[in-house]
Amino acid sequence: MTSAVLACNGMDKVEGAVSREVGLQVADATGGVVICPVLLHHAPARYEKALAENALIVVDGCGTRCASRLAAEVGAKPVQKVLVSKIAKASGRQLEASLRLGTGEMALAEDIVATVIAMLSAPAAPAPSAVAWDAPTDFLVAVFEKFEFRTPRQGYWFSENDTWVRVAGNRARVGVSDYLQQQLTDVQYFDPPSIDAPVEQFGTLGEVESTKAVFELIAPVSGTVVAVNMVVVEESPQLVNEDPYGEGWLVEVELGAWEEERQLLLDGPAYSGTVDRKASEY
């Protein structure tokens, strides 16, 4: 399958200029179709065939993620998303203020293009495990004013950072608590870690972005990332709000040192008490 490239064309930020360059280079390298964001917004029917027949690559310049929002608006599902500002920050590169790309900005664009093309030819990410992760039915409820915060009574362990882990054999699912999703309000994006990425207990497992804040997902356990909830990433980030302990899970990890690390976590009753305290202090 060939590619369709939807890139931010932001003219007021250097990140937008890099995004546009990345989009053009990816399209050239893959023989892909360039999708104009303005036309996609005003005349989406023009690109129905292109989106149906090609793998969509979305390139955003900054955290506003205009291209990603536009893709979601028309119901398009990207196979890859790129965020230029995040990649620049992670690489330690300082982008110049000029909107005309200099040597450093062009080099960054070319590096991003190489990564995108390599990922297009990489094997598909592993599917989630076949474990039957039944949704919890027995909850403790902490009440504060008009708010109710649910915590599964058993089977889930929590960090003080309001993330949970649920273990089955040598694998575990990780997500955010009902208390945290209510604090974040409407979740719009989950920027996941890479498959096979190592993670330390209380290290970072990606970022959850809502209309209110950006939250670093803190890993309650160590191990290796083996699966990501792509339904949340590509289609329905609102599942984090609607079903935080079930369909709104975020990452699966192959465990590293569960028996030792469990000692640093809270069981359901203990975490529910912590939520009660946090809510009263908020």
C-alpha positions in Angstrom: 0.0 0.0 0.0 1.3 3.5 -0.9 1.1 6.4 1.5 -1.0 9.5 1.9 0.7 12.3 3.8 -1.2 14.9 5.9 1.3 17.5 7.2 0.8 20.6 9.3 1.6 23.6 7.1 1.8 26.1 10.0 3.4 29.2 8.6 4.0 31.0 11.9 6.3 28.5 13.6 9.5 26.8 12.5 8.1 23.5 13.6 5.4 23.9 10.9 8.0 24.6 8.3 9.8 21.4 9.2 6.6 19.5 9.2 5.8 20.6 5.7 9.3 19.6 4.5 8.9 16.2 6.1 5.6 15.7 4.5 6.9 16.5 1.0 10.0 14.3 1.4 8.0 11.4 2.6 5.6 11.7 -0.3 8.5 11.9 -2.7 10.3 8.9 -1.2 7.2 6.7 -1.1 5.4 7.9 -4.2 2.7 9.0 -1.9 -0.2 11.4 -2.2 0.1 14.8 -0.5 -3.2 15.9 1.3 -3.8 19.6 1.6 -5.2 20.3 5.2 -7.3 23.2 4.0 -9.0 21.3 1.2 -9.4 18.3 3.5 -11.2 20.5 6.0 -13.4 22.3 3.5 -13.9 19.5 0.9 -13.2 16.1 2.5 -14.8 14.2 -0.4 -11.9 15.2 -2.6 -9.6 12.9 -0.6 -12.0 10.0 0.2 -10.4 7.7 -2.4 -6.8 8.6 -1.4 -7.5 8.0 2.2 -9.2 4.7 1.5 -6.4 3.3 -0.7 -3.3 4.6 1.0 -1.7 4.3 4.4 -2.1 7.7 6.2 0.9 9.4 7.7 0.2 12.4 9.8 3.0 15.0 10.6 2.3 17.6 13.3 4.6 20.5 13.9 3.8 21.5 17.5 1.7 20.3 20.4 -1.5 21.8 19.0 -1.5 18.8 16.6 -3.7 20.4 14.0 -3.1 17.6 11.4 -4.0 14.9 13.9 -7.2 16.8 14.9 -8.1 17.1 11.2 -7.6 13.4 10.6 -9.8 12.6 13.5 -12.4 15.1 12.2 -12.8 13.2 9.0 -12.5 9.7 10.5 -9.1 8.9 9.0 -6.9 6.5 10.9 -3.1 7.1 10.6 -0.6 4.3 10.5 2.0 6.7 11.8 2.0 10.0 13.6 5.0 12.3 13.9 5.3 15.3 16.2 8.3 17.5 15.1 8.5 19.5 18.3 8.8 16.4 20.5 11.5 14.8 18.2 13.5 18.0 18.2 13.4 18.2 22.0 14.3 14.5 22.4 17.3 15.0 20.0 18.5 18.0 21.9 18.3 20.2 18.8 17.6 23.9 19.1 15.5 25.0 16.2 16.2 28.5 14.8 13.5 31.1 14.9 13.6 31.7 11.2 10.7 30.3 9.2 13.2 29.5 6.3 14.8 26.2 7.1 18.5 26.3 7.8 21.1 23.4 7.7 20.1 22.1 11.1 16.4 22.2 10.4 16.8 20.4 7.1 19.0 17.8 8.8 16.2 17.2 11.4 13.6 16.9 8.6 15.8 14.3 6.8 16.3 12.3 10.0 12.5 12.2 10.6 11.9 11.1 7.0 14.4 8.3 7.4 12.6 7.1 10.6 9.2 7.3 9.0 10.3 5.2 6.0 12.0 2.7 8.2 8.9 2.3 10.3 6.7 1.8 7.2 8.8 -1.2 6.3 9.1 -2.6 9.8 7.1 -5.6 11.0 3.7 -4.8 12.5 3.6 -4.3 16.3 2.6 -7.3 18.3 -1.0 -7.6 19.2 -2.1 -7.5 22.8 -1.8 -10.8 24.7 -4.6 -13.3 24.6 -5.1 -13.0 28.4 -8.8 -12.5 29.3 -8.6 -9.1 30.9 -12.2 -9.0 32.3 -13.4 -5.6 33.4 -13.7 -5.1 37.2 -17.2 -5.1 38.7 -16.5 -4.5 42.4 -15.4 -1.0 43.3 -14.6 1.2 46.3 -16.0 4.7 45.8 -14.4 7.8 47.3 -16.9 10.7 47.4 -15.9 14.4 47.5 -18.7 17.0 47.0 -20.4 16.1 43.7 -17.6 13.8 42.5 -17.2 10.1 42.8 -13.9 8.3 42.2 -14.0 4.5 41.7 -11.2 2.1 42.5 -11.3 -1.7 41.8 -11.4 -3.4 45.2 -8.9 -6.1 44.1 -6.7 -7.2 41.2 -5.2 -3.7 40.6 -2.2 -2.1 42.1 -1.6 1.7 42.1 1.3 4.1 42.2 1.1 7.4 44.0 1.1 9.0 40.6 -2.4 7.6 39.9 -1.4 4.9 37.4 -2.5 1.3 37.8 -1.0 -2.1 36.9 -2.9 -5.4 36.5 -0.8 -8.6 36.3 -1.4 -11.9 34.5 1.6 -14.2 34.5 4.7 -12.4 33.3 2.7 -9.6 31.6 0.8 -6.6 32.9 -1.5 -3.9 31.7 -1.0 -0.3 32.7 -3.5 2.6 32.7 -4.6 5.6 34.6 -7.1 5.7 37.5 -10.6 7.0 37.5 -9.4 9.8 39.8 -6.7 10.9 37.3 -8.9 10.7 34.2 -11.4 13.0 36.0 -8.6 15.4 36.9 -7.4 15.4 33.3 -10.9 15.9 31.8 -11.4 15.0 28.1 -8.4 12.9 26.9 -7.5 13.7 23.3 -4.3 11.9 22.6 -2.0 9.2 24.0 1.6 9.4 22.7 2.8 5.9 23.4 6.3 4.4 24.0 7.9 2.3 21.3 7.4 -1.5 21.2 10.4 -3.2 22.9 11.3 -0.1 24.8 12.7 -0.8 28.3 11.0 0.9 31.2 12.0 1.4 34.8 9.6 1.5 37.7 8.4 5.1 38.0 10.0 5.9 34.6 7.9 7.4 31.8 5.6 5.3 29.6 4.4 8.0 27.2 2.2 11.1 27.5 -1.5 11.5 27.9 -2.8 14.8 26.6 -6.2 16.3 27.5 -8.0 19.6 27.0 -6.6 20.6 30.4 -3.1 19.2 30.7 -0.3 16.9 29.4 0.4 14.1 31.8 3.5 11.9 31.8 2.3 8.3 32.2 4.5 7.0 35.1 5.2 3.3 35.0 4.2 1.5 38.1 6.5 -1.4 37.2 9.6 -2.1 35.2 9.9 -4.3 32.2 9.7 -4.1 28.4 6.9 -2.7 26.3 5.2 -5.4 24.4 1.9 -3.9 23.2 0.1 -0.5 23.0 -3.7 0.1 22.9 -3.9 1.3 19.3 -7.6 1.8 19.6 -6.9 4.6 22.1 -3.9 5.9 20.1 -5.6 6.0 16.7 -9.4 6.0 17.1 -10.9 6.5 20.6 -8.8 8.3 23.1 -12.0 9.0 25.0 -12.0 5.4 26.2 -9.5 6.5 28.9 -12.3 8.7 30.3 -15.2 6.3 29.7 -13.5 3.0 30.8 -10.2 3.7 32.5 -9.9 0.2 34.0 -11.0 -1.7 31.0 -11.0 -0.7 27.3 -9.1 2.5 28.2 -5.9 0.6 29.1 -2.8 2.1 27.6 0.3 -0.2 27.6 1.2 -3.8 28.1 4.6 -4.7 29.7 6.6 -7.8 30.1 7.5 -7.7 33.7 10.9 -7.3 35.2 10.8 -7.5 39.0 7.2 -7.7 40.0 7.5 -9.3 43.4 10.0 -6.7 44.6 8.3 -3.7 42.9 4.8 -4.6 44.2 6.0 -3.6 47.7 6.2 0.0 46.5 2.6 0.1 45.2 -0.9 0.4 46.8 -3.7 -2.1 46.7 -7.2 -1.0 46.0 -8.3 -0.1 49.5 -5.1 1.8 50.3 -5.3 3.7 47.0 -9.0 4.6 47.5 -7.9 6.1 50.9 -5.2 8.1 49.1 -7.8 9.3 46.5 -10.0 10.5 49.4 -7.2 12.5 50.8 -6.1 13.9 47.5 -9.6 15.0 46.6 -10.0 16.8 49.9 -6.7 18.6 49.4 -7.2 19.5 45.7 
